[in-house]
Amino acid sequence: MNQELLHLIEQISREKGVEKSVVIDVVLSAVLSAARKRFGTTDNINARLDEETGVIALFSSKTVRCEDDIVDDSLEISLEEAREIHPAAAVGDFVEVQHDIDDFGRIAAQTAKQVIIQKVREAERDMVYRDFKDRQGELVNGLVARIEREGNLIVDLGKTEGLLPRREQSFRETFKRSDRIRAYITEVKRASSGPQVILSRTHPGFLMRLFEMEVPEIYEGIVEIKGAVRDSSGRAKIAVVSHDKDVDPIGACVGLKGMRVQSVVQELRGEKIDIIQWIDDQVQYVRNALSPAKVARVYVSEAEKMMQVIVPDDQLSLAIGKRGQNVRLAAKLTHWKIDIKSESEAESDSERKEALRRAEEVFIPKRMLTEVPSSASSPVSAPIEGGSALESVAPEAPVQTDDISILEGSPS
C-alpha cells in the first residue's frame, strides 16, 4: 500500500502537470483532515511522508513533564512515557509522539479521499492559472471547441479553455468548430470553475507579436516596435525604429518581396498595415504617421498638444482617410491631436483672418465710441469718419500665437 501511494503521487503529478511536492502536500493535508475526524482537532498534530518507503507518520510534539504537573495531555507527556520513546528524555524536553493512523475508520478514510481529489483539482487549477498568467501578453494556439450563441468562441488550449469574445474578433473572419486558431492573451482571471483566459485577435499586441514572430531583427532587439494601433474597419499602423544604422527597420519588417509582412497580413485576414519609421522629432513622426499622404507644413501647439497639418489639395482625402480612419490612427499612434487642412483651406483661412485684422485697424472697437446727447429717446453711436454708424462689431477673437510655431519643408 505504501508503494502504491508513491506510485499514485507520481501518476497524479505526471498526468495533471502538478509538481510532486504539491501533490505530497495535498496528501498530507488529506491525512490531517482525517485526523481531525478521529481526534477532534489537529492543532498540535503534523503529518510527514517518507518518500523512500511511502510511510505516512502522524505525530504530535509534546513537552515532557512530571506526571503530577501535567495539565493538558494533548500538549504534554509524562517523563516515564517520554523515556519509552527517547530514553534520554528529560523534563522540559520536546518529544514527537507518533499516532496510529490505521484506526481512522471508514468515514475518516473517505474524508481523506475526498480531500485528496479536491486538493489535487485546486492545485491543478492553480498551476494552470500561474502558467497562463505568466504568458499574459503572448500568443497562444488552440482549437475552436465550440461557438456560443453570441458569437463568442471557446478555444481548447490544452490544459484549459480560453474565451475569445465576439468583440475581440475581426469582422472579416469567421471560424467553425475544430478550426485552428491563434490569439493574444489579454487577461487571465481566477474563477470558481478554473482559470479564465481571455483572448483577442484585434488587440494591437496581437499585431506586434506577429511581427516579432516573422521578423528576426525584432526578436533579437535590433529593430524595436515603438507602438501599434488598429482600427476595427481593417487598417493598422505600426511604428518601428532600428538600433543599428545599417538596418532599415521598415525594410526588415517588409522582408524580401514583402514576404514577412504578407505573412502577418494573411493571419489578419487581409488587414492593411502601414509600417512607419519612429523618430524622436515629433513633427516628423506625425508626418510619417500620416503616410501615405504627403505633408506640406505643420503648425505646432505644445500647450494643446495639437498639430495643424497642411497638405496639398490632392492629398487631403488620403491624409484624412476613409471616414477619418488615417488621421484617427495617426493621432492614436503619436498621441497628438491632429487637425488637417488642404492648402486651399489654409489659404482661405489666412485671407479671412487678414481681412479681420485689417478691419480691426480701420474700425474703432464699439466700446471706445463716445455717446453724444440726442433728442431721440435712445442714444446712438457717433459716426466714424469715412464710414457709417455701427450697430455692432464682433470679429473673431484674435488667434493666440504665443505657443504656436510653424514648420515648413518638403513632403516626407
Secondary structure, DSSP 8 states (H G I E B T S, - for coil): -HHHHHHHHHHHHHHHT--HHHHHHHHHHHHHHHHHHHHS--TTEEEEE-TTT--EEEEEEEEEE-GGG-S-TTTEEEHHHHHHH-TT--TT-EEEEEE--TTSHHHHHHHHHHHHHHHHHHHHHHHHHHHHHHTTTSEEEEEEEEE-TTS-EEEE-SSSEEEE-GGGS-TT----TT-EEEEEEEEEE--TTS-EEEEESSSHHHHHHHHHHH-HHHHTTSEEEEEEEEETTTEEEEEEEESSTTS-HHHHHH-GGGHHHHHHHHHTTS-EEEEEE--S-HHHHHHHHTTTS---EEEEETTTTEEEEEE-GGGHHHHH-GGGHHHHHHHHHHT-EEEEEEHHHHHHHHHHHHHHHHHHHHS--GGG--B---SSSS--B---TTS---S----------TTEEEEE----
